[in-house]
């Protein structure tokens, strides 16, 4: 799959970011005209505003995805002609339910938080519309063999890692409804990527490592309280907190606990910061994490045991 590169994914993410920014600007303009002193009328106005914005944003997101799908398909030589289709439409019932739920804050002390919730929801719907379009075309394009959920960045959240651990999924009508292609959280920028190679073995995408994701997923299963997805994700966060943007670390040592004058709480914070910044699969011979329990050098308390001098 060398024809499709990380730069192709970055291009779609960038286009989506610009679309989301424009939608937020339009929402801000409409929000300024809402009379927040009348919560009931403000809610009704907000329902109309979100309906209009989401309908347009959904269409624009699907057009971006269709154009992107056709562009990367053209990079693969020898494929028959294919015209991408939208494959879906906005979920108005979900939109109304989410807007009504968020609008409940109009009766509270911080109505401006409603705007933030609506922004997050529309952004999530836009990204889901783009990925839904890609899944639809991947499963209807006879030249597409597989598709995968590809996270963004060196590390992502445990939930997205779990779904990405599915690896390359056969592009069939049955897989069109797979959770990996349809479950997205607020702020999620995972991307569905098609593969036109004949076999999974020959599929490759720079930065995408499903074997690593599967290893992390299995470690999460070992730590999970039960076999539910929620318990497995929680187990993943505990098992390898440095591998996720939302890892759950053990409780820090007491701020009063020291070793040789070294505050162990600050020491552990320092270790965790290094561990999180360490790239996945880093060369451990070059990059090392300090030990959890620092050792005190011999004769540390003996003024005559360790001779220090100014660097020459």
N, C-alpha and C positions, 0 to 999 in steps of 0.2 A: 504494500500500500504506500509505496514511496512517492506516488504522484500527488497524494494529499499530505500537506505539511501542517506543522503547528501554526505557520503564518496564515494559512487558510482559515483556521479556527479563530485566530485573533482578529481576522478581518470581519467575520460575522459578529463576534462579540463587540467589536468597536462600533459596527453599524447599529447593533441593538442598543448600545449605550447612548448613542446620539438620539435614537428614537425615544428612548425612555426619558432622556433629558428634555426633549421637546414636549412630551406628554406632561411632565411635571410642570413645565412653564405654563402650559395651557390650563392645567388644573389650578395653578396659583392665581391666574387671572380670573378664572371663574369663581374661585373661593373668595376673592376680595369683594365680589358683588353679592355674596350671600349675607343675609341679615341674621347674624348669630344670636340676636336678642330674641328671636322667635324660633325656638328649636324645632317645632313641628314643621313650620314652613321651610326652614333650612334643610331638614331631612328630605322633604319632598323635592326641593330644588336640587339637592345633592344626588338623589336617585336619577334625575334626568341628566345631570351633568356627567355622572359616571357612566351611564348607559351610552351617551354620545361619544365620550372619550374612549371607552373600552371597545366599542364597535369599530371606531377608526383605527385604534392601536392594534387590535387583533388583525384587521385587514393588512395594515402596513407590515406587521411582524411576519405574517404568512407570505407576503410578497417578497420580503427580504430573504426568507428561508427558501422559497422557490427559486429565486435568482441564484442564490448561493449554491443550491443543490445542482442546478444546471451547469454552473460555472466549474465546480469541482469535477463534475461528471465529464465535462469536455476535456479535462486534463488527462483522462484515462483513454488511451488510444484504442481504436477498434470496436467501440461500443455503438450499437444502433441508436438512432435518434430517439429521444424521449423528451416529452414536454411535462414539466412538473405541474402538479395541481395543489390547490390549497388543502383539500382533504378534511376540512372542518369549519366550524364557526364558533362564535363566542357562546359560552354557557351562561345564558341570561339568568337562569334561576340561581346559579351560584353567585353571580354578580349582585343580584338584588339582595340575597341573604347576607352576603358579606358587607354590603353597603349599609343595610339596616343595622347590622350588629355594630359596625364602626360608628354609625350615627348616634348610637346610644350615648356617646360621650358629649354630644351637643347639650345634654341636660346637666352636665357636670361642670367642674370648675376649670377644666382645661380643654375647651372645644377645639383648640388648634391641634391637639393630638389626633383628632379625627382625620384631619388632612394628611398627616403622616401615615396613618394606617391605610388610607385610600391610595396614597402614592405607592406604598409597598405592595398592596394587592394588585394594582394595575400593572406594575412592573413584573410581578410574578405571573400574571395572566399573559402578558406579552411574550415572556420567555417561553412559557408553556405552549403558546400558540406556534411559535417558531419551531420548537422541538416536535410538536405534534405533526406539523407539516412535513418535517424531515422523515419521521417514522412512517407516515402515510406513504410517502413516495418511495422510501426504501423497501417497503413491503409490497408495493405495486409495480415497481420497476424490475423487470425480469433480469436485468443485468446486475442488479445489486444482490450480493450474496449474504451479507451480514450487516449488522449495525451495532454500535456500542455507545454506552454513556461515558463521556470523557470529561472528567473534572478539570477545573482551571487551577493553575498554579502547582507548585511542588507538593503542597499539602492542602487538603480540603477537610470538610467535616466528616464525622463518622458515618452519618446517614448516607451521604453521597458516595463514600467509599464502599459501603455495603452494596449499594445498587451497582456501582461501577465494577464490583468484583464478579458480576455475571460475565464479564468479558464480551467477546464478539458473539452476538445472538443471531441465529439464523433468521433471515428476513422472510418471514412467512406471515400469512394472515393471522395465524395463532399468536405470533409474537407481537403483533401490532398493539395488543393491549397489555403488554408486559409492564410491570411497575417501573422498571428502569427507564422507560421512555415517557412516563407520565406523572411521576411524583416529584414535585419541585417545591422547595421551601422559600421563604422570603430571603432575598439576596442571593439565591442560587444562580450560578452561571454555568452549570454543567451543560454540555452540548452533545446532542445526538449526532454521531458521525457514521456515514455509510461506508461500506467496504465493497469494492468491485472485484477483488481477487477471488479466484475459484475456490480456494481453501482457507480455513482459519489459520492454518500454519503459516501461510504466506502473508497474512495480514500484519501490518506493522504501522504504527503511528508514533512519531517522536514524542516522548514525554508521557505516553500512555502505557502503564505497566499493570495489566490485569492480574498477573501472577502475584505481584506484591499486594494488590488489593485483596486477593483471595486469601493470601497468608494472614493478613490482618483480620479478615472476616472470621477465619477459623479460630484465631486466638480469642476473638470476641465471644465465639460460641462457648469456648472453654470457661470463660468468666461469667457467662450469662446465667441468670437465675432460672430461666426457662427458655423454651424454644421460640418465643414470640420475637418478631422483628424489633420491637421496642427494647426487649431485654438484651437482645444481641447487640444492638447499637450501644446500649449502656455498658455492656461488657467490653466492647471495643474501646470505648473512651477510657475505661479503667485500665485495660490491659496495656495499651500503648499510647498514653496521653500525649507524648511528644510527636506522634505521627498525625495529629489532627488539629484543626483550628479550634476545636471545642473539647479537647481532651480533659479528663477529670483526674487531677493529681491527688495523691494522698495528702493528708493534712500536714501542714508545715510543722517543723519542730518548734518547741517553745522558744520565744524570743530571749528567754533567760538562759537557755542551754548553750554552753560553750565548750569548746575543745581547745585547750592551749590558748585561750583568749580569743578564739575565733567564734563569732556568733553563727551558730549552725543554721538558724533561720535564714539569714542573709546568704550563707553558703549554698543552701538548697535552692533558693530563688535564682542564684547565679547559675547553678547546674541546669535547672529547668529551662532557663532562657537560652543557654547554649544548645541544649538538646532540641528545643523547638526550632532553632535557626539552622540546625544541621540538616543538609539536604538528604532526602531519602537515598538509601544505598550508598552513603558516603564512604570513602575509603577510611576505614578505622585505623589504618596505620599512619595516616596523616592528620586525621581529625579525632581527637580524643576528648571524652567527657571526664571531668575530674571525679575522683571516687566519692561515693555517697558519704563515707565516713573518713574524713581527713586524718591522716596519721601525724602524730607529733614526732618531729625528728629527735633522735637521741641527744641527750644533753641540752635540750632546748631551754630548760630552766637553770642551766649552769652557765653563768656569765663567761666562764673561761672555757666552756666546751665548744662554742661556735664563734669563730673569728670572722667578723664582718669588716669590710673595708670599702672605701670609695672606689668606684669603677675607674680603672686607669685607661 
